[in-house]
Amino acid sequence: MARTSIRYKDVECSLVEYESEGVWCYSFRIDHKVVSGRTETRLEALAKRRAQMRIDREIKSREQR
């Protein structure tokens, strides 16, 4: 099981690749809300990018409120 963390736009995000290779789960916290999800890819770099895109969506949705 691979485990890594990234920092993107002042948001700390953790990524975990589960035993079934190619399934990555991510979680991060923005404004007391924990967001988590999963993505299927064998590439760690792509899993990181998809997590960053999710962070971007959460930030944008908060700015529109």
TIBA-679619 format. One record per residue: residue number from 1; residue in three letters; y, x, z of N, C-alpha, C in turn. Coordinates in pm, 1 decimal, m for minus. Example, Ala and Ser with C-alpha at 12.3 -4.5 7.8 and 13.67 -1.06 7.14 Angstrom:
<pts>
1 / ALA / m569.0 / 1319.0 / 780.0 / m450.0 / 1230.0 / 780.0 / m330.0 / 1320.0 / 780.0
2 / SER / m225.0 / 1285.0 / 708.0 / m106.0 / 1367.0 / 714.0 / 3.0 / 1290.0 / 787.0
</pts>
This chain:
<pts>
1 / MET / m117.0 / 85.8 / 0.0 / 0.0 / 0.0 / 0.0 / 123.6 / 90.6 / 0.0
2 / ALA / 207.8 / 75.9 / m101.4 / 330.8 / 153.1 / m111.7 / 443.5 / 76.6 / m43.8
3 / ARG / 529.1 / 149.5 / 24.8 / 640.7 / 88.3 / 95.7 / 764.5 / 173.9 / 69.6
4 / THR / 873.4 / 109.1 / 34.5 / 997.7 / 180.7 / 8.4 / 1115.1 / 91.2 / 46.3
5 / SER / 1230.6 / 151.5 / 58.9 / 1350.2 / 71.6 / 84.5 / 1463.2 / 122.1 / m4.2
6 / ILE / 1553.4 / 31.8 / m36.8 / 1668.6 / 67.1 / m118.6 / 1794.1 / 12.1 / m52.0
7 / ARG / 1905.1 / 71.6 / m82.4 / 2034.3 / 21.7 / m38.8 / 2115.1 / m5.5 / m164.8
8 / TYR / 2159.8 / m129.7 / m178.5 / 2230.3 / m171.4 / m299.1 / 2344.3 / m262.6 / m257.6
9 / LYS / 2464.9 / m226.2 / m292.0 / 2585.0 / m304.0 / m258.4 / 2591.0 / m335.3 / m108.8
10 / ASP / 2564.3 / m233.4 / m27.7 / 2565.3 / m243.8 / 118.4 / 2461.5 / m340.7 / 173.6
11 / VAL / 2356.1 / m366.8 / 98.5 / 2246.4 / m451.8 / 143.5 / 2120.5 / m365.1 / 148.7
12 / GLU / 2055.0 / m364.7 / 263.5 / 1930.6 / m290.2 / 279.7 / 1815.0 / m381.2 / 238.8
13 / CYS / 1731.6 / m331.4 / 150.0 / 1621.5 / m411.0 / 95.1 / 1491.5 / m332.7 / 109.6
14 / SER / 1387.4 / m399.2 / 156.8 / 1257.5 / m333.1 / 166.5 / 1164.8 / m386.7 / 58.3
15 / LEU / 1085.0 / m296.7 / 3.3 / 987.6 / m330.1 / m101.6 / 849.5 / m285.2 / m56.2
16 / VAL / 752.0 / m371.2 / m75.3 / 614.2 / m338.4 / m39.0 / 524.3 / m376.0 / m155.7
17 / GLU / 442.9 / m278.9 / m199.6 / 343.0 / m308.9 / m303.7 / 212.0 / m339.4 / m233.0
18 / TYR / 157.8 / m455.4 / m257.4 / 35.3 / m495.5 / m190.1 / m87.5 / m435.0 / m254.8
19 / GLU / m199.5 / m450.1 / m187.3 / m325.0 / m388.8 / m230.2 / m363.2 / m427.6 / m372.0
20 / SER / m335.0 / m551.6 / m409.3 / m358.2 / m589.0 / m548.8 / m245.0 / m526.7 / m629.1
21 / GLU / m274.7 / m418.0 / m690.0 / m174.2 / m337.0 / m758.2 / m90.4 / m419.9 / m853.6
22 / GLY / 38.8 / m397.6 / m849.7 / 127.2 / m466.4 / m940.8 / 198.9 / m584.9 / m879.6
23 / VAL / 177.2 / m612.7 / m751.5 / 248.5 / m720.8 / m684.2 / 338.4 / m658.6 / m577.5
24 / TRP / 467.5 / m674.1 / m596.0 / 567.2 / m620.2 / m503.7 / 636.8 / m735.3 / m432.5
25 / CYS / 655.4 / m722.1 / m302.8 / 731.2 / m820.0 / m225.2 / 856.7 / m751.1 / m173.9
26 / TYR / 967.0 / m823.2 / m175.0 / 1092.9 / m767.4 / m127.5 / 1154.6 / m861.9 / m26.6
27 / SER / 1238.2 / m806.1 / 59.5 / 1313.9 / m888.7 / 153.5 / 1442.4 / m816.0 / 188.8
28 / PHE / 1546.4 / m895.8 / 209.3 / 1676.4 / m841.7 / 249.1 / 1752.4 / m949.8 / 323.4
29 / ARG / 1859.9 / m910.3 / 389.4 / 1940.2 / m1002.2 / 468.8 / 2084.9 / m996.0 / 422.3
30 / ILE / 2142.6 / m1114.0 / 397.7 / 2284.6 / m1126.6 / 364.8 / 2341.3 / m1238.6 / 451.4
31 / ASP / 2443.7 / m1206.4 / 529.1 / 2511.1 / m1307.0 / 613.0 / 2413.4 / m1388.5 / 696.9
32 / HIS / 2328.4 / m1322.9 / 772.2 / 2232.9 / m1386.4 / 863.8 / 2126.0 / m1468.6 / 792.6
33 / LYS / 2115.9 / m1457.3 / 662.2 / 2011.5 / m1527.1 / 587.0 / 1915.0 / m1422.7 / 531.6
34 / VAL / 1788.0 / m1439.6 / 561.0 / 1685.9 / m1349.3 / 509.2 / 1633.0 / m1407.9 / 378.5
35 / VAL / 1633.9 / m1325.9 / 275.8 / 1585.8 / m1366.7 / 143.8 / 1462.7 / m1281.2 / 112.9
36 / SER / 1357.4 / m1345.5 / 67.2 / 1238.6 / m1270.4 / 29.1 / 1181.2 / m1328.2 / m99.3
37 / GLY / 1103.0 / m1247.3 / m165.2 / 1042.3 / m1290.8 / m290.2 / 937.9 / m1191.0 / m333.9
38 / ARG / 881.8 / m1216.1 / m449.1 / 781.3 / m1125.0 / m503.7 / 798.4 / m1112.9 / m653.5
39 / THR / 751.9 / m1003.0 / m705.4 / 758.0 / m978.6 / m848.1 / 630.8 / m905.5 / m889.5
40 / GLU / 588.7 / m928.4 / m1010.9 / 468.0 / m863.5 / m1060.6 / 505.0 / m758.9 / m1163.9
41 / THR / 476.6 / m634.7 / m1130.2 / 496.7 / m521.8 / m1221.1 / 423.2 / m401.3 / m1163.7
42 / ARG / 380.7 / m313.9 / m1247.9 / 314.8 / m191.8 / m1201.1 / 416.7 / m80.6 / m1173.4
43 / LEU / 538.3 / m96.4 / m1224.0 / 639.6 / 8.1 / m1212.1 / 729.7 / m15.7 / m1091.8
44 / GLU / 737.1 / 82.1 / m1004.1 / 822.4 / 70.5 / m886.0 / 969.1 / 56.2 / m924.8
45 / ALA / 1012.1 / 129.4 / m1026.7 / 1151.9 / 122.6 / m1070.0 / 1189.4 / m17.6 / m1116.7
46 / LEU / 1098.3 / m84.5 / m1183.5 / 1125.0 / m221.3 / m1229.9 / 1129.0 / m318.7 / m1111.6
47 / ALA / 1042.7 / m298.6 / m1013.7 / 1044.7 / m382.2 / m893.3 / 1177.9 / m365.4 / m820.3
48 / LYS / 1228.2 / m242.3 / m811.6 / 1358.2 / m217.0 / m749.1 / 1469.1 / m288.6 / m825.7
49 / ARG / 1466.2 / m280.0 / m956.5 / 1570.1 / m343.6 / m1038.3 / 1568.4 / m495.3 / m1021.6
50 / ARG / 1450.7 / m553.1 / m1016.9 / 1442.3 / m698.1 / m998.9 / 1494.1 / m740.2 / m861.4
51 / ALA / 1469.0 / m659.8 / m760.4 / 1523.3 / m688.3 / m627.2 / 1676.1 / m678.3 / m630.1
52 / GLN / 1729.5 / m579.6 / m701.0 / 1874.7 / m565.9 / m714.2 / 1934.7 / m686.4 / m785.3
53 / MET / 1866.3 / m735.2 / m886.5 / 1915.9 / m852.8 / m958.1 / 1918.3 / m974.6 / m865.4
54 / ARG / 1819.4 / m985.8 / m777.1 / 1817.3 / m1097.0 / m681.8 / 1931.7 / m1083.8 / m581.6
55 / ILE / 1960.4 / m961.5 / m538.5 / 2074.1 / m938.1 / m448.7 / 2202.6 / m980.2 / m517.7
56 / ASP / 2218.7 / m942.3 / m644.3 / 2337.0 / m982.0 / m721.0 / 2352.4 / m1133.7 / m725.8
57 / ARG / 2243.0 / m1205.4 / m748.6 / 2248.0 / m1352.3 / m753.7 / 2290.4 / m1410.7 / m618.9
58 / GLU / 2237.8 / m1356.4 / m509.9 / 2273.3 / m1407.3 / m377.1 / 2420.5 / m1381.5 / m345.8
59 / ILE / 2468.7 / m1263.0 / m379.7 / 2609.9 / m1231.1 / m355.9 / 2699.0 / m1323.2 / m438.7
60 / LYS / 2663.9 / m1342.9 / m564.4 / 2743.8 / m1429.4 / m651.8 / 2745.8 / m1573.7 / m602.3
61 / SER / 2632.7 / m1624.2 / m557.9 / 2628.3 / m1762.2 / m509.2 / 2711.1 / m1778.8 / m382.4
62 / ARG / 2719.7 / m1676.8 / m299.9 / 2801.9 / m1682.9 / m178.4 / 2950.3 / m1676.1 / m212.4
63 / GLU / 2985.2 / m1602.8 / m317.1 / 3125.3 / m1591.8 / m357.2 / 3176.8 / m1722.5 / m417.5
64 / GLN / 3087.6 / m1800.6 / m476.3 / 3128.4 / m1926.0 / m540.3 / 3148.0 / m2039.2 / m440.6
65 / ARG / 3106.4 / m2020.2 / m318.7 / 3121.1 / m2125.3 / m216.5 / 3261.1 / m2132.7 / m164.1
</pts>
